[in-house]
C-alpha cells in the first residue's frame, strides 16, 4: 500500500456518534482528547473545509503556518500532526485512504467567487458564509476564522507561486481518521462550490463518525 495511505482497524458500526453534512451545511462537533473522528467522502471528490479550536479556549485554534513548518510539508497526510497557533498538537492523522489534503487554498467566499468566477456567482453558497453562520451559534464571529484545512482536496502550487485546484484525488468511500490530542471543536463546512473541480462540479455529502478512545 502507498505509504501515504493506511486503512483503519475501526469499524464504522462501532462509532459512538454519526452525522452527515450535506452541500452548504456546517457541522460543529466536540471531540474529547483521545477520541477519533472519521471523515468519509461519501460519493467522492467532495471538499470538506475545516476550522479547529481548543474547546476550552477558542483563542487557540488551527495554524496552517505551524502545521506546515513542523512537518516541512504543505499537505496533510498520514502521520501529520495538526498544530495550533500556540504550537500545540490538536489532531493527528492515524489512518487515511485518500493520501493528501490541502492547507493552501482558503475557503470559498462571496468576494473570492466574484474575483475568480465573475459577479454572477456573488450569491452562491460559500464556506466562509457557512463558517460564520455556525460560529455564531458558539459565541464566535467572522473574526474567529483562520486559514482553513481542505480535506479530500489538493491545491497545486506551481513554480511561479500560482495555486490551482486539482481534480480526482479522492473517491467514493475514501476516509481519513483524526485522533484528538486535546479537547477540540471541529467545524466542517461541506463545500458547495460549483465553479472549480474541488467537488467534481457536483457537491455531495461528507459523513462524520466519532469513535471513543
Secondary structure, 3 states (H helix, E strand, C coil): CCCCCECCCCCHHHCCEEEEECCCCEEEEEECCCCEEEEEECCCCCCEEEEEEECCEEEEEECHHHHHHHHCCCEECCCCEEEECCCCEEEEEEEECCCCEECCCCCCCHHHHHHHHCHHHCCCCCHHHHHHHHHHCCCCCHHHCCCCEEECCCEEECCCCCEEECCCCCCCCEEEEEEECCCEEEEEEECCCCCCHHHCCCCCCEEEEEECC
